[in-house]
Amino acid sequence: MVWAKVDRAFRSAKDCADVAHWAEENHKVLVFTDDGITLDYREGRESSFGNELAKTFLMLASIFAEMELKRIKARVTAAHKHLRKTDRWAGGQPPYGYRIVDRPGGGRTLEPDPVASEAVRYMGKLLLEGQSQWMIAMALEVAGFDTPSMHAYKHQGESYSSKRKTPPSNHWNPTSVGKILRSPATMGLKLTGRSVKARKIDCWPGCGNAVRTDTHGQTLRDRADEIDQLATSSPEPISRRLRTNAQRLRDIADHHDATSQPAEALP
């Protein structure tokens, strides 16, 4: 078995020891070309002094590789923690309705995408008119709006680091419509979490959710009052959904006010 470097094969000293033990039991050869380490466990060579010395260097290299991984994780975690307190975009595909742009002072940030944000407003208009998610999906295709994946594919050369070679489907489905309309990210709120189920609104002291369209708690409450007014003239179940959204905005505003601090208090 051949690798270029020890840290390309192992980031755990335990894993390294397990593989070395397996190689010894099965009379295999482990080679790390750039590090100049070779463990030759072919029959008759198991207990040579060169093998024992190579094993020592291999274990030391794996320990340093494990330490390096932990340092990288700590640095990345600290960097993302800091970015969540600002309006900087950490990376990845932005929420539908937004695009990545250069940020004054360095880095990248988000702003409403002229085309995708119009599609989101169109969805909201149709929803308030009582249209189902299926009808909204059909209307989006008729109007010529691209799906989120197709929109990202067409603009990947402008603001995305990853390059997709084959075009995705451009057919809207009701599930995508519902996710976009219900997502807090559509409102400009930052979300954290490595999976859809684990994601939650990320409102930090001083409110790093600078992409959001509110000026903190009071404006969220004003928007909730406007949604309540719309709910009074909307049919069921639209009015129930609107009232639910209004209450969610009030909950966010309460959490924001409870945790907010002056900008001077931020580290």
Order of alpha helices (4+ residues) and beta strands (2+ residues): beta-alpha-alpha-beta-beta-alpha-beta-beta-alpha-alpha-alpha-alpha-alpha-beta-beta-alpha-alpha
